[in-house]
Amino acid sequence: MTSFQDRITILRVDPEALEARRCLAAYLYLLSERIEGMPASHVPDPDPEAASYRPPGGAFLIAQRDDGQPVACVALKTLSPGVGEVKRLWVDASARGHGLARRMMRAIEDEARTMGLARLRLDTNEALTEAMALYRSDGWGDIPAYTGWPATHWFGKTLT
């Protein structure tokens, strides 16, 4: 019997590709549901940061099931030499509980290493308790604030 993880493929895609935009729409809808006062239109479609998620300074990954359905995404952009920021981590409700978020984070960290980034940071909101638990359990530590609302927590990680 094939495991859930065996039926998932992680791919690098253009951040404005249809499957990426579908993932982002679902991600923003989730944020609007979980974060009080955040409209789903907080990030317009197409994403104004899309260019920063393209090589050579960025990456946009999706996870898709063997039927081609995208079920997760994560993005990376370079902030300064050696420093990157992880953005837009989302896993569809149908794919949660199988370790896919951790797998996506590992994949984006591998992309960062390939790009020559040594340190990463990210921001999140306190309403996303599962995300905060994931980051802390995966070696991310609290750092000073570097963005504003809707972020309430900021994390950093040195890549080895």
N, C-alpha and C positions, 0 to 999 in steps of 0.2 A: 504494500500500500504506500502511495506517495504522500509525504508529509506536506503540510501547508507551505513550509519554507521551500520545499523542492519545486513547488508550482509557481514560485515567484522569481521574476527576473528583474534586476535593477539595471536601468538604462540611463545613459546621459541623453538628454533631449534639449532642443531649443526651448527657452522659457516662454516663447510665444506660440509654441506648437499647441494644437488643439488639446492633446491629452494633458499638457502642463497647465493650460488655462482651466481645464475642467477640475484638476486637482486644486488649483488656487481658489477657484470659486467655492469648492467644498470647504477648503481650509478657512476662508473668510466667513463663510456662513457659520461654521463651528465657532469661530471667535465671536461673532455677533451674538450667538446663543449663550456663550459662556461668560463673556466679559460685559458687565453692565455698562450701558451707555455707548457701546461700540457698534456703529452701523456696519452692515455687510459691505457698504460702499467705501469703507475706510481706505482700502486700496482699490483704485479703479481697474477696470479691465479694458485694455491690456495693462499689465503691471508697469508702472513708470520706472521701476528698477530693473526691468527685464534685461537690458543691455549689460548691466553689471554682473549678471549670472551667466554670461557667455565667455568662452575661452578668448583670450588666454588668462583673463583675470577672474574668471568665475566658472561655476558649474551649476547645472540644474539636473537633478536626478529624479526619476520616477521609478516606482516598483509596479510591475504589472503581473497579473495572474496569467496562467498559460492560455486563457481565453482572450488575452489582449486587454482586459479591463484594468485601467490604472487604479491602484489602491493606496498609493502613498507618494509623497514627494518631499524633497528637501533641496535647499539652494545654498550656494556659497558665493561670496564676493570678497575680493581683496580690498582691504581698507588702507593699508600702507605696506611697504616692503616687509615681508615676513609675517604679516598679520591679516587674518581673514575673519569674516563674520558669517555664521550659519544663520540662515533665515528659512521661514516657511515650512517647518517640519509639520507634516500632516499624515495621519494614517486613517483610512476609511474605517468606520465602525465595524464593517464586516471582516476586517483584517486585524483587528486589535486582539491582544492577548496571545500573540504568537511570536513575540520578539521582533516584529518588523521595525518598530521605531528604533530599537537599538541597532539593528542591521543597517538601517538607513543612515544613522549617525556614524557608524563605523565606515560605511561607504563614502560619506562626504568627508570624513577625516582622511581617508586614503586619497581622495581627490586633492585635498589641501596639501598633503605631503608631496604629491606629484607636482603640484604647482609651486613647491618650495616654501610653503607657509609653515612657520614653526609654532605660531600661537593662534588660537581661535577664541572668539567670544560670541556671545549671543545674548538676546534679551527675551524675556517672557513675562507673562502676567500671573499673578498669584492664583487666579481662577483655574489655571492649567496645572493642577496639582500633580497629575500623572507625568507631565513633561518635566516638572521640577524634580520629581523623584528619579526619573530616568537620568537626568543630567548629573545629579549628585551621586548616583550609584555608578556612573560611568566616568568618574574622575574629574568632573567639572566643579570648579570652586566659585564661591561668591566673589564678585569684583565690584568696584565702584560703578555707580550709574553712568552710562554714557549716551543714553537716549531718554526720551520723555515718554509720556503716556502713549499707548496703553501699557508699556512695560512697567513692571513693578519690581522685577528681579533681574539681575545681570550675572552672567557666568563667564568664566574663562577657563581655558585648558591649554597647557603646553604639550605639543605633540612630541612623541619620542620615536 
